[in-house]
């Protein structure tokens, strides 16, 4: 049975959901929602993920979270969404140009410091309409690092907005003839998605959340940490003054006032989204999830009722209360099982370089280890075979060969060589007795090869001495040159040549040309008309010049035949180097 886990890790809270089963039929086997302390949050936001990793590790061990098939869900605090249109729909092309196309739409970011992902909203032959999301790389890297230190390597990462949409569309609350507004309330931001006709139409982020009023608490903790690290008394006094001015201990009235302001602003922004939504169907309902806001569920915004986003099947293992906070984590786990409409990939840039190798690392290492073991065994077997061959067979054969060629053993008769070369005698004496191979003394198998080379060299020297081998090069063959020219003339079935005379002369090498053969050709090219015959002769000259052995083709005077049925030429000179014919064949 397949298992997957979705972990949403925010600045102040985290939730995890473990699913067992398939996309169509699954059950929640474990879930948990936890909260980080102010000190842990401050350290996490400053780049120190060790404390957060310890909390995640403890929660994973308690709830038996699987170590693979994990999805990381990130908050949309610093995310941005844009809609763009491209004149093509090919995914490979989109991946190559998406950053360049959206760069002008994101002036608040350096395009090299963000991860850009997209969702295809519609496509046709004219192009594609995309919903593009951009997230700073440090936000993604911080969450991934915290999970990795906790021993939870995420296979993929996505924003809580896309996880919410996947959960809602899987719950069958959106149909072809209606529209809804999906809201996920986070700690410091709120994601809003417009769904119409069971398709995503719009997405935005509101930069205020259910815990935005606690920013003063984080400021106080950060000031306290800085104060403890101050080196002198004056700096410590300054930090103490800053900490005292931070409203870390708000009275209940002020706390309620800030919470009420946050709720009013979120409701106001939701209303603006409803008013600006461009959908064919009217928005009939608002489904909220994430952290609970007092007075939001059960109320109305612009006469649109607000409900809890319940994406869980009945008796599937979900909690009886507070299931809305698990929607994003559930969406990530559901996608890892193979479900979901949106398929975001915030790790694609990283995994495109390292992911493939990480997945192949163990099988490649195992294959390399097995190959090394196999080659080592083969090497040992071959060395033993060669040793046995050297000492039991070849050594004795080598001594017999030496005795036969150089007469090393006088009892076996005279040597076949007369006179015997001294260098062979010196080499043969070494192997007449038991010797230790190594250094200047070769093993018998190598010695046989050396002796063979020495004998072949002496045979070659003797052939040169008696004149059996002539190193004087022969002149170019006139017959070969004429055959080359006639072969070209006979190579086109459309030509109708008639050979009148053919003569070949040898020409010595000069400063411009190597030694070659000079061909003089008399011929007639017949055709239906003189222009056609002229075209055939021109094509014949061009075919000659294309040959590697042709040095030069001279023009000849053309005269028409009787009845204008062709053209004659006399003394056409063709310079041929037959040596290039053989070199081109060798190539």
SULGIJO-V505225 format. One record per backbone hydrogen bond with DSSP energy under -1.0 kcal/mol. NH is the residue of the N-H (numbers start at 1). CO is the residue of the C=O. Records with the same first field share a line. If there is no record, write none. Layout:
BEGIN
NH=CO  CO
END
This chain:
BEGIN
4=19
5=69
6=17
7=71
8=15
9=73
10=13
14=34
15=8
16=32
17=6
18=30
19=4
20=27
21=2
22=25
27=20
28=316
29=18
30=18
32=16
34=14
36=12
41=37
42=38
43=39
44=40
45=41
46=42
47=44
48=43
53=49
54=50
55=51
56=52
57=53
58=54
59=55
60=56
61=57
62=58
63=59
65=60
71=5
72=156
73=7
74=158
80=134
82=132
84=130
86=128
94=90
95=91
96=92
97=93
98=94
101=97
102=98
106=103
109=106
113=110
115=135
117=133
119=131
121=129
122=129
124=127
128=86
129=122
130=84
131=119
132=82
133=117
134=80
135=115
137=113
140=136
141=137
142=138
143=139
144=140
145=141
146=142
147=143
148=144
149=145
150=146
151=148
152=147
155=70
156=70
158=72
160=74
163=159
164=160
165=161
166=162
167=163
168=164
169=165
170=166
178=175
180=195
181=285
182=193
183=287
184=191
185=289
186=189
190=206
191=184
192=204
193=182
194=202
195=180
196=199
197=178
199=196
201=194
202=194
204=192
206=190
208=206
210=186
211=187
214=211
215=212
218=214
219=215
220=216
221=217
222=218
223=219
224=220
225=221
226=222
227=223
228=224
230=227
236=232
237=233
238=234
239=235
240=236
241=237
242=238
243=239
244=240
245=241
246=242
248=246
255=251
256=252
257=253
258=254
259=255
260=256
261=257
262=258
263=259
264=260
265=261
266=262
267=263
268=264
269=265
270=266
271=267
272=268
273=269
274=270
275=271
276=272
284=179
286=305
287=181
288=307
289=183
290=324
291=185
296=293
298=306
299=296
301=304
304=301
306=299
307=286
309=288
310=308
316=313
326=323
327=324
330=326
331=327
332=328
333=329
334=330
335=331
336=332
338=335
339=334
346=157
351=347
352=348
354=350
356=351
358=354
359=355
360=356
361=357
364=360
365=361
366=362
367=363
368=364
369=365
370=366
371=367
372=368
373=369
374=370
375=371
376=372
377=373
378=374
379=375
380=376
381=377
382=378
383=379
384=380
385=381
386=382
387=383
388=384
389=385
390=386
391=387
392=388
393=389
394=389
395=390
397=393
398=394
399=395
400=396
401=397
402=398
403=399
404=400
405=401
406=402
412=409
413=410
416=404
417=405
425=421
426=422
427=423
428=424
429=425
432=429
438=441
441=438
447=443
448=444
449=445
450=446
451=447
452=448
453=449
454=450
455=451
456=452
457=453
458=454
459=455
460=456
461=457
462=458
463=459
464=460
465=461
466=462
468=463
469=463
481=477
482=478
483=479
484=480
485=481
486=482
487=483
488=484
489=485
490=486
491=488
498=524
500=522
501=522
503=520
505=518
507=516
510=513
516=507
517=576
518=505
519=574
520=503
521=572
522=501
523=569
524=498
525=567
526=496
527=565
533=529
534=530
535=531
536=532
537=533
538=534
539=535
540=536
541=537
542=538
543=539
544=540
545=541
546=542
547=544
550=547
551=575
552=575
554=573
559=568
561=566
564=561
567=525
568=559
569=523
572=521
574=519
575=552
576=517
577=549
580=577
582=578
583=579
584=580
585=581
586=582
587=583
END
